[in-house]
Amino acid sequence: MGITSFLDPIFNPFMNLIPSPYNLIIFSLALSVALTLSYKYITNQKLMKELKDEMKIYQKEMKEHKDSPEKMLDLQKKVMEKNMKYMMQSFKPTLITMIPVLIIFAWLRAYYVALGDPAVLFGLSWIWVYIIFSVLFSLVLRKLMKVY
C-alpha cells in the first residue's frame, strides 16, 4: 500500500476499462489539457505574448547587427531582461501544478510496476510513451488554445 493508493479507486477503473497503450495515451491527453489550461489561466497571456514578440524583434535585430559587438551586447542584455520576465511568469503555473503532477506520476509508476513494468508501445516503457505523447499533445493544445 503506497502513498498514492488513494488514487487507485479514481484511476484504476479507467486504466482497466481501456486497453493499453490507449489508456496511457488518453491519460497523457487529459493531463496535457489540464496543464495547458492551468498555464493559460494562471499566466498573464497578454504580457507573455508581448514579451515573446519583443524577444523576436530583438533577435532579428541581433542578426542584422552581428558585426557590431557593442550593439549585440546591448541587444543581448535586452533579450535577457525580457526572457527573465517571461520565465518568471511561466514559473507560476509550474509551482502550482508540480505537487499534483508528481503524485500522479508516482501513481502511474506504482501502477506499471505492479503490472511488471511492461513495454507499453513499440517496446517503450510507460514513461517514454507518456513523454512522447504529452509533448505532442502539449504542442497542439498550445497552438489551438493560443497559449504563449
C-alpha positions in Angstrom: 0.0 0.0 0.0 1.8 3.1 -1.3 1.3 6.7 -0.6 -0.6 7.1 -3.9 -3.0 4.3 -3.2 -5.8 6.8 -2.6 -5.8 7.4 -6.4 -6.5 3.7 -7.1 -10.3 4.0 -6.9 -10.2 7.0 -9.2 -7.7 5.9 -11.9 -7.8 2.0 -11.8 -11.3 1.7 -13.3 -10.2 3.9 -16.2 -6.9 2.1 -16.8 -8.7 -1.3 -16.7 -11.6 -0.2 -18.9 -9.5 0.9 -21.8 -6.7 -1.4 -23.2 -3.1 -0.4 -23.1 -1.5 1.7 -24.6 -4.7 3.7 -25.3 -5.3 4.2 -21.6 -1.9 5.8 -21.2 -2.4 7.9 -24.3 -5.7 9.2 -23.1 -4.3 9.8 -19.7 -1.5 11.8 -21.3 -4.0 13.8 -23.2 -6.1 14.6 -20.1 -3.1 15.7 -18.1 -1.8 17.8 -21.0 -5.2 19.5 -21.3 -5.2 20.2 -17.5 -1.7 21.6 -17.5 -2.2 23.7 -20.6 -5.4 25.2 -19.2 -3.7 25.9 -15.9 -0.8 27.6 -17.7 -3.2 29.7 -19.9 -5.3 30.9 -17.0 -2.6 31.4 -14.3 -0.2 33.4 -16.5 -0.9 36.8 -18.0 -1.2 35.8 -21.6 -1.2 39.3 -22.9 2.1 40.0 -21.2 3.5 36.7 -22.3 2.7 37.4 -26.0 4.2 40.9 -25.7 7.4 39.6 -24.2 7.7 36.9 -26.8 7.1 39.4 -29.6 9.7 41.8 -28.2 12.3 39.0 -27.9 11.7 38.0 -31.6 12.2 41.7 -32.6 15.5 41.9 -30.6 16.7 38.6 -32.0 16.0 39.8 -35.6 18.0 43.0 -34.8 20.8 40.9 -33.4 21.1 39.1 -36.7 21.3 42.4 -38.5 24.0 43.8 -36.2 26.1 40.7 -35.8 29.2 42.6 -37.0 28.8 45.3 -34.2 29.8 43.8 -30.8 28.6 46.8 -28.8 25.2 46.8 -30.4 25.0 43.0 -30.0 25.8 43.3 -26.3 23.1 45.9 -25.8 20.6 43.7 -27.6 21.6 40.6 -25.7 21.1 42.5 -22.4 17.5 43.5 -23.5 16.7 39.9 -24.6 17.9 38.5 -21.3 15.8 41.1 -19.4 12.7 40.1 -21.4 13.5 36.4 -21.1 13.8 36.7 -17.3 10.3 38.3 -17.1 8.9 35.6 -19.4 10.4 32.9 -17.2 9.1 34.4 -14.0 5.6 34.4 -15.5 5.9 30.8 -16.7 7.2 29.7 -13.3 3.9 30.4 -11.5 1.9 27.5 -13.1 4.9 25.2 -12.7 4.9 25.8 -8.9 1.1 25.3 -8.6 0.9 22.1 -10.7 4.1 20.5 -9.5 2.8 18.6 -6.5 -0.3 17.1 -8.2 1.8 16.1 -11.2 4.4 14.4 -9.0 1.6 12.5 -7.2 0.1 11.4 -10.4 3.5 10.2 -11.8 4.1 8.3 -8.6 0.7 6.6 -9.0 1.5 5.8 -12.7 4.8 4.3 -11.7 3.2 2.2 -9.0 0.5 1.0 -11.4 3.0 -0.1 -14.0 5.4 -1.6 -11.5 2.5 -3.7 -10.2 2.0 -4.9 -13.8 5.6 -6.0 -14.0 6.8 -2.8 -15.8 5.7 -4.0 -19.2 6.7 -2.4 -22.6 3.6 -0.3 -23.4 4.2 0.7 -27.0 6.9 -0.2 -29.5 9.0 -1.7 -26.7 9.0 1.6 -24.8 8.2 1.8 -21.1 5.3 3.8 -19.8 7.3 6.9 -19.0 8.6 7.2 -22.6 5.2 6.7 -24.1 3.8 9.4 -21.7 6.6 11.8 -22.5 6.3 11.4 -26.3 2.5 11.8 -26.3 2.4 14.6 -23.8 4.9 16.6 -25.8 2.9 16.1 -29.0 -0.4 16.9 -27.2 1.0 20.0 -25.5 2.4 21.4 -28.8 -1.0 21.0 -30.5 -3.0 22.3 -27.5 -0.8 25.4 -27.0 -1.4 26.3 -30.7 -5.1 25.6 -30.6 -5.6 27.5 -27.3 -3.2 30.3 -28.2 -1.1 29.8 -25.1 2.2 31.8 -25.1 
